[in-house]
């Protein structure tokens, strides 16, 4: 196969591993800087250009699109889809997962466990929002945040009210969520490929930090998850329409609750924690599924 990978930094661990895995299996993988692509949106003749040359002949595309360039990155990916190139994850699924509010609404629609989550526009409704979320302690998240940035813990209703009113007064969109105290600063990252959990790790936040992100100094180890956790992760991936993703869950007293579904999950932490060849399994999925014009959303926006 000839594979395109949309990625801005070819030197990241995840990108090097995917390229290595593809080449070990006899495929050609070209890393393409997403922001250097430009498109000709012509009737029945969609084209993508890169460094002055037309991109053609690709069997599959792996989108590794950073959160900060979601809009342009998904536009480039849609163009590949319109050209009949098979995407590892489709643009629609990536768009769903990147919109925190939309993703929570879709997960809730499908009956997937979530922390109590509230959203409002008017700062005057702050007291009602706090009450709906179950009262302090509360987690307050910026809708545009990523990797633990823009996530705050309010210990009291009064502090939560101050933070919410400050953000809403500045026209910043936030989610207010129940704090799952029993999780003890730990969460589960389940890696889903093709409707199956292929690896899972337990992440623990750095000392004094309730966030478990590895980018913020957290640690990770391999873990065997329960059948309910496995089913929740698979259902969450399906709700987003993602073939490959990382599903982040907390262990609550009422069962697993999903915090986020990541459409471009990093490979370094989970490969090191579990010893599982995630990159190889990803390429294997493409080998089995990449067919011309197989994109489910081709032509549907």
Secondary structure by P-SEA (a helix, b strand, c coil): cbbbbbccccccaaaaaaaaaaaaabbbbbbbcccccccccccccccccccccccccccbbbbbccccaaaaaaaaaaaaaaacccccccaaaaaaaacaaaaaaaaaaaccccccccccccccaaaaaaaaaccccbbbbcccccccccbbbbccaaaaaaaaaaaaaacbbbbbbbbccccccbbbbbbbccccccbbbbbbccccccccccccbbbbbbbbbcaaaaaaaaaaaaaacccbbbbbbbbccccccccccccccccaaaaaacccaaaaaaaaaaaaccccccccccccc
